[in-house]
Each structure stands twice: as structure tokens, then as C-alpha cells.
Amino acid sequence: MLYNDPLFKDVQLQKIFPDGKTFVDCTPRHPFEEIAKKYAAIKNEADFNLSNFVLENFEVPVPQNSNYTSEINKGVVNNIESLWKVLTRKTNIPESHSTLITLPYPYIVPGGRFGEIYYWDSYFTMLGLHTSGKVNMIEDMVNNFSFLIDTYGHIPNGNRDYFISRSQPPFYSLMIKLLAESKGSDTLIKYLPQLEKEYQYWMKGGNELTDNYNTTNRAVRMPGGEILNRYWDECDTPRPESYREDVELSHQSKHEASVLFRHLRAGAESGWDYSCRWFKDSSDFSTIHTTEIIPVDLNSLLYHLEQTIAEAYQLLAEKDKQVQFQQLAANRKKAIQKYCWNNEAGFFFDFDFSENKQKKIISLAGIAPLFFNLAEKEQAEKVKHVVETILLKNGGVVCSNYTTGQQWDAPNGWAPLQWMTIIGFENYGYTDIAATIAQRWIKLNSDVFNRTGKLMEKYNVVDTQLEAGGGEYEGQDGFGWTNGVLLALIDKYDSKK
């Protein structure tokens, strides 16, 4: 599709489809340029109907799992096991003119409106595949992501052409480590070229930065000379899949439109789209400033990537490279401690490098240093206290301590953040709170399933009788990472499984 064409803009702005993603996932019945030319010629005719025109010229996607009905009486575990097949997509070549990027191996999609693979979702889906013993599917998905790295130099947000300009939280190294649990440590050597390309993508231009030229792409030079990372997107135009929402927000924002769109796209790369952790004013979406923020969770992920590359070089007995990446990881750990830890608050925060100060939003991003074992024991104790007193709710842990109407804030809880919080506390010996969170999340997921027959993208962890809300689209069921984390947690914590 041509995302700057009048036809595209008119379809999105006139809300021909309630969800803007529907149109970008439509398949043109003829080359888009031909359809756009035809549209320009007849759109001003008295009896012209845009909705009818679109339906005549585009094939509307139908979710492949839309006819699936779970059997509640068989229980949630059996339902998840049966859903793997429903959520599997084969390597079929997409229809001509489709926005879908062909992948060489089968893969699991989240479900609902999401008919493509997503980067960070997939790691948490893999946790369930691992529990199910589906190592071949994990390997297929890792090979797909390796293919994307080799093809594009990075893993796009998802395998759609409109996602190529950005990535998502870099969980590739965790996928490799998970696969290595079944396939052996040589797995790290096998995928080392792709691990290094992934690292180069996130660090691009970092070695060229100076005090006077302190940002480029995803790399930021900090006041002390350290290189840390931010989220970014190569484009500064409205997201095609959320075109109308982005344009409407630009009418409310004090940002220049192109600046706002870059912040929105960077927020989409973060996976937390959206949360007040990205806002200047926690109550005002239009103050989003994602690209000015050093996210504590992103930099913790890159710490793990550096460690994993060092481990691969250790296996290869390449001492110089091993030491180089061990030092990079040590430097990053020290910088995360310096810029993101707040001893008075007892928590890890994002850092606003544009104002040279920490953000004040308490969010589950602050659990990442525990998940990756880069917090000190005393810090972990303080983080536990904050989570217990502020973020722990009846259904698990809530994303942040603010209720904003955004889907990555209160009252919502999401499977990946539950998992990272639980494992983070386990890493430091806090098994009681880890078990409490796990059991509350299992109960919430199971209760909703028993009530509705669905496994949802996100949950209301504050009032467990209500659905989760917020965001740019309705709640989705399916659902890849919920299935993966729930299955792994039941295997780990539920004595009645």
C-alpha cells in the first residue's frame, strides 16, 4: 500500500473500518496504484460510496481463529494445548500485494486482530511451547527471527511491511537461551552472527557520539560519557495501522506533528503502547516524549544481549571478544545503577535525558534489573516493598501506579510483566511474593476462562470481575503470550495441575 496516498488517508480518517489495522491488512485485488488512480477519478461523483469502493477493491482479512470455540469443561490447560494448532501459521506465500512478510518456517500468532508474528510477544509464547515440549516450533520461530535479522538487519515489530521501520523489546537473546536449554550450549554459537547483528542494530552510531552530538538512532551518550539506549523509529509519519488516532492526537499536541509521530512510533517499539511512563504530563497523552527517555527495561535487555554474546565467545574460546562484551555488560550495569536507581524511593526508574533527571512513574519496567540479576540484594528488597505496597493487586501486579485510560497503566496487568516480576523475585529468594503473584494471576486467568471461554490479551488485576480496558482497540482473545505464561506458571506453581 501507499501510506501517503489520498485513498489510504481517506479510508483511515473516515473510519471505514472501526479498527485502523483492518485496512492495512486488507489485500488489494489489483495493484494499489491502479485502485488509487481509479479512486481519484470517481471519488467526486454524486453516488460514490467509499465503503462500497473499498469492499469491491480489497479483500478484508478474517481472523483465522474467529470460529474457534473453547470447551470450558476440558479446562484451561487442555484449551491452551489445543490453541497451539489454531494459532499456528504456515509458510504460505502471501497473496499478491499483501502487507504480510513471508517467513520460511511455521510460527505462532497472538490471535484476534493480530494475524502475524510479533517480536517480544513470541518469547513469552515460547515459554508455553517449552512447557508443552514443542521445541521444534520454538526453533522454527527462532529461525524466522534470524531470517528477519539477516534480511532487514533487525527484527521488525511484526512481519508486516508497515512494521519494518521499528523493532520491539530485544528478547532475541532470551529466545536463544531458551532454545539452548533443549538443544545445548552450541545453540549460542550457531546464532552468534545474528546476535551480533541484533546488537549492532541497537547500538548503531553509538561510537560516533560526543558531548555535543549525543543522540543517534537508538543510542544516547549520557552526561558521564556512558552509552545507553532508547526506543526509536526510522519514520516520523503517522503509523499506518493507527493513522486516524495519530493524526487526531497531533491536533491536540504542542509537539510538531513529525516529532509527535516519532514519539508515538517509538512508544510502539517499546511494546508499552501506551503508558504514562512515556508522557511529560502523566495525565496528557499528547505530551508523549518517548525518544527522550532511557528505559530501564530496554537497557536491562541489552545487558542480557551483551552477556549472551560474551558467553558465545567464551564457548568459542575467543578470549578477547569474550572480555570485550563482558566489559560492555559491566559498563551498562554500572550506568543503569547510576541513572535509573533511586535509593530514596527504593525503585528503578526510567531516565529523562532531555532534562537530566529520573522519571517519577512507578512501573513494572523497574522490575527488569531483578529479572536480569543486575540489582543488588538491598535494592531487590526495596523493590519488593514497593511492589507489595503499590503494584500488587487482587489479580496480580498492575503495570503502573497511575490510572490514565492507557492500556499499559492501571488497572491492567499483562502476562509478560507478571512473568518478569515473578522470576525477578525468585532470583533474589523472595519466593513468597513470587508465589502470591503467580497464584493470583493463575486464578484470574482461569476465572475469566471459566466465565467466558477466552484467554485475553490483558486483564484487569484491580477489579477481577471487570474486563481490562484502554488502548486503541477492543480487548483481544487468543492469546499467544497469555497462553505461554499461564501454561508455564501452572506447570511451576499449580499443585492441582
Residue, then its C-alpha position, 0 to 999 in steps of 0.5 A: m500500500l501507499y501510506n501517503d496516498p489520498l485513498f489510504k488517508d481517506v479510508q483511515l480518517q473516515k473510519i471505514f473500518p472501526d479498527g485502523k489495522t483492518f485496512v492495512d491488512c486488507t489485500p488489494r485485488h489489483p495493484f494499489e496504484e491502479i485502485a488509487k488512480k481509479y479512486a481519484a477519478i470517481k471519488n467526486e461523483a454524486d453516488f460514490n460510496l467509499s465503503n462500497f469502493v473499498l469492499e469491491n477493491f480489497e479483500v478484508p482479512v478474517p481472523q483465522n481463529s474467529n470460529y474457534t470455540s473453547e470447551i470450558n469443561k476440558g479446562v484451561v490447560n487442555n484449551i491452551e494445548s489445543l490453541w497451539k494448532v489454531l494459532t499456528r501459521k504456515t509458510n504460505i506465500p502471501e497473496s499478491h500485494s499483501t502487507l504480510i512478510t513471508l517467513p520460511y518456517p511455521y510460527i505462532v500468532p497472538g490471535g484476534r486482530f493480530g494475524e502475524i508474528y510479533y517480536w517480544d510477544s513470541y518469547f513469552t509464547m515460547l515459554g508455553l511451547h517449552t512447557s508443552g515440549k514443542v521445541n521444534m516450533i520454538e526453533d522454527m520461530v527462532n529461525n524466522f527471527s534470524f531470517l528477519i535479522d539477516t534480511y532487514g538487519h533487525i527484527p521488525n515489530g511484526n512481519r508486516d511491511y508497515f512494521i519494518s521501520r521499528s523493532q520491539p523489546p530485544f528478547y532475541s537473546l532470551m529466545i536463544k537461551l531458551l532454545a539452548e536449554s533443549k538443544g545445548s550450549d552450541t545453540l549460542i554459537k550457531y546464532l552468534p552472527q545474528l546476535e551480533k547483528e541484533y546488537q549492532y542494530w541497537m547500538k548503531g552510531g553509538n561510537e560516533l557520539t560526543d558531548n555535543y552530538n549525543t543522540t543517534n538512532r537508538a543510542v544516547r551518550m549520557p552526561g558521564g560519557e556512558i552509552l545507553n539506549r532508547y526506543w526509536d523509529e526510522c519514520d516520523t509519519p503517522r503509523p499506518e495501522s493507527y493513522r486516524e488516532d495519530v493524526e487526531l492526537s497531533h491536533q491536540s499536541k504542542h509537539e510538531a506533528s513529525v516529532l509527535f509521530r516519532h514519539l508515538r512510533a517509538g512508544a510502539e517499539s517499546g511494546w508499552d503502547y501506551s503508558c504514562r511512563w512515556f508522557k511529560d504530563s502523566s495525565d496528557f497523552s499528547t505530551i508523549h516524549t518517548t525518544e527522550i527517555i532511557p528505559v530501564d527495561l530496554n537497557s536491562l535487555l541489552y545487558h542480557l544481549e551483551q552477556t549472551i554474546a560474551e558467553a558465545y565467545q567464551l564457548l568459542a574460546e575467543k578470549d578477547k571478544q569474550v572480555q570485550f562484551q563482558q566489559l560492555a555488560a559491566n559498563r551498562k550495569k554500572a550506568i543503569q545503577k547510576y541513572c535509573w536507581n533511586n535509593e530514596a524511593g527504593f525503585f528503578f526508574d526510567f531516565d529523562f535525558s532531555e532534562n537530566k533527571q529520573k522519571k517519577i512513574i512507578s512501573l513494572a519496567g523497574i522490575a527488569p534489573l531483578f529479572f536480569n540479576l543486575a540489582e543488588k540484594e538491598q535494592a531487590e528488597k526495596v523493590k519488593h516493598v514497593v511492589e507489595t505496597i503499590l503494584l500488587k493487586n487482587g489479580g496480580v501486579v498492575c503495570s503502573n501506579y497511575t490510572t490514565g485510560q492507557q492500556w499499559d497503566a492501571p488497572n491492567g496487568w499483562a502476562p509478560l510483566q507478571w512473568m518478569t516480576i515473578i522470576g525477578f523475585e525468585n532470583y533474589g529468594y523472595t519466593d513468597i511474593a513470587a508465589t502470591i503473584a503467580q497464584r493470583w494471576i493463575k486464578l484470574n486467568s482461569d476465572v475469566f476462562n471459566r466465565t467466558g471461554k477466552l484467554m485475553e490479551k490483558y486483564n484487569v488485576v484491580d477489579t477481577q470481575l471487570e474486563a481490562g480496558g484502554g488502548e486503541y482497540e477492543g480487548q483481544d482473545g487468543f492469546g499467544w503470550t497469555n497462553g505461554v505464561l499461564l501454561a508455564l506458571i501452572d506447570k511451576y506453581d499449580s499443585k492441582k495441575 
